[in-house]
Amino acid sequence: MTRRGVLAAAAATAAAPFTLGEPATAGARSFKLSVLGTSDTHGNVYNWDYYRDAEYDDSAHNDVGVAKLAALINQIRGERGTTSLVLDAGDTIQGTPLATYYAKQEPITETGEKHPMAKAMNVLHYDAVTLGNHEFNYGLPLLNLWIKQLGFPALAANAVNVATGRPAFRPYLIKKLIVGGSTLRVGILGLTNPGVAIWDRANVEGLLRFEDLVATAAKYVPIMRRNGADLVLISAHGGDSGTSSYGPELPNENPSALIAERVPGIDAILFGHAHADVPQRFVTNAETGDQVLLSEPSKWGQRLTRMDFTLTRERGRWAVTAKQATTLNTNTVAEDPSVLKAVRKQHAKTVAYVNQVVATSIVELSAAESRYRDTPILDYINRVQTDTVTAALAGTEYAGLPVLSIAAPFSRTAVFPRGEVKIKDVAGLYIYDNTLEAVVLTGAEVKAYLEYSAKYFVTSAPGAPVDPATISDPAVPDYNYDVISGLAYDIDISEPVGRRIVFRDPVDPAARFVVAVNNYRRSGGGNFPGIVKTQVYNAQQEIRQLLIDWAQRRGTIDPADFFEPNWRLVRAGEPVFPEA
């Protein structure tokens, strides 16, 4: 994901509605249409934190889950005189232990059980959902079954079947609504994220290709208009920053504002992927001068987008005379009981699963400082990855090479408590469904990789005050900062980006290393240099499960078994944070 950026020229954010003009004739009647939008729910149904085994809460007291969204949606549906549509902009079936359980522990492809996100969303009677990039995480068979379980269309116009050249999923639909006794036709185009080609290459390579979102919108918007759409909406799983987390080899990752600017004929865009709360943004279309309304409803069900359109009917045609948007906070309502009931048994089974004890830790291990200090809990990941790859390569041509391991601080709140460590504790440390792979890098490539990772930190002069809260560049998410075990090195944050890594012992640029890494990074996620190579190890083993299995085999988690402090932040050779 990338942060929201600001597009030049064409964009304007406003809190007030945009008025397009009064009806041409005095006899024209006005009507209201509300388009309600969700996105990036990521497997959240209950307002529940499975890693804490408690009701979800954060510093802003946000709530999460489809059950919360349902309560707001039903309130708006109950308003007199309001016609509404409900759309979702993707990333639905991955992100919580609930979603993982029905993809990995009891996969719906084997049991035939209905996916909890299908159950929850069917209660709400969505009109359409767009496929997000995380929909592809568990492979096409599970994705296709989930789509069949939905009571409404799943859209992705820019996902193309390689064999046929035709859309792999439904591109759009035209929804007919009766408004004021007349038929209003609403065209809804779904666009998924082209980053799928990198992030889930193993699941889609040779089967699907992902075309440019702007070009796809330019293709289909005129088709929807010719087929009678009076109002054209786009549901896009791509942010509005205009930037990408990967290189230029793929179409833009976050082009929603570019779509609005470059493609005429669009009334509004519901977008997701960036996990930002964007209540209302207007972008001027460069060709027509029309104002296109955009909104993004944050993440996990914390917000609901509400777009309101004022429509007039005159001379047999519809016209939009005003439009506005906002995002509503789901912490203002109680969970909808019908959604809770639909998923109650699956939620309870997941809670029981994540509370299984896997080992005993002799001390508390916290990830709170893992971004800027070498910590035992991050070394735990690296030790498990190193052991797994070393064992798998025994007896091969790579057996004599040193094995390094890469890990990122995915969570700032993960803790292995002293005493019983449960599955939820391990899952809280490794929150993504990544699998383990390994490639061979040279010493020069390892250095370049670490230099790229070190751009995470802002430059800090020797002796200047240091605040852990502001030590990192806000443009670089925590999951795009990697540390490497197996080599001792310093990161000198007083130096400019690209000249920060100092190996404590000489590393031959031509030396060869086996490097254990997750599939997201090895596929190009984060655009790290040198890592997109043929794997020397890829057993499709989920890293989270490897962490659980390692602890279960030993029964005890002891930092003495895996903690090797090998990196530190320095300024001009002096540690930024002295050893604790």
C-alpha angles and dihedrals in degrees: 000000000000132000120256113272132193119251114214125242104352106060134082129170116211139175095203126076119262112239116206097190143284123290113279093234132039091233095060115115125219126222136182130234123183120199111197117201137195129177143172094020087157099197096313114143104143122046087250138131105212092189092058095031089228142096110295117261136156136180091278092046093240120168127214142204146071090267089063092046090050092057092055093043092051090050091055093044087055094058111112116247095013122123113197145189126198120212136173125208099207149258094107113139102049135059112065134063086249091062093040093051092059092045099044115012099038102005115200088227089067103033100036089224118148113257113250091236090054090050093049097045094045089059087059095047097225116199095219143343127208118219114247125204092259090060086077096053096097099042135265098283092061092042093051092048091050090052090052090052093056121095092216138045126287112212135203112148096176096053104097130191106241094210097050103023088227129118110285091209136023108292101202146336135216111222118204116214129179108229120174091344093306131099116253115194114208118193115209119192121191122208124184128200119274090213087083086084088066105029096046100024092139091058100043110024111124091006107065136020125197118221131205113287095217093050092045092052090048088054099048105034093070090046091054091048092050089049091058106269109161092184124030121206128178123207104197131180095211131088128243101244097095090226135109134217089217135052130278095272090093132048117271115294098210108031104138094117090044090054090053092047099046107031117069123212100046120127100186144351126214106198140180143167098091094073090225128143103234107166096181137353130168122206122190115231107233094217103043104020089231119147113241116204118224132184137169122195102212115240146300094018095299092129139026120210115224117193116185122198127190109210131188128198117212133155090357094303135103123230130186108227100173140006137179140163142204138169121241123213114237092208087080095071141052120247117273107253095212092059091046091051093050093057101027098109093046091047091051092049090051093049090052091049097051091048094062112119114238103175147336120259117211091209138016113268118199133190093203094108099031094110095064106016132051104252133187093234093060090044087056089065092047094048093052092048092047093049092048095050094041091054093046094051096048109127094016129108088263097055094100096053121098112254118226124185134211126210135165130210097249094169134037092192103048115125136178100207122219105264122013116030114197134197089258090060093054092043089051090057095047105034099168129080094234125153126218123255136162136210136178118254131179123233089256091053092049089052092049090048093053092045089054091048091050091065083083089084126073116233112266125188119229110272096014117130114269125210116189088210092063102027094103132067107254089218090067116067120219091249089062093059112088133188124199127216124206098052129067114231145154127223108215105203092183087071125077121263109282096033102063108095118093117178111215090213122034115269116201108231088219095049115116125228134181106229122201110213140158121262093246093060095038089053091056103270108156091016093255112175125253098003100101097092140125109287121244088193128030115146093156091243116160110236094217090057091047089055090051094046093049091054094045093052092053099035090208132073109209121168089215087072096058115004112110111160102215106152137047142170115251140173115211088342096308118115114251091209114028115224112283 
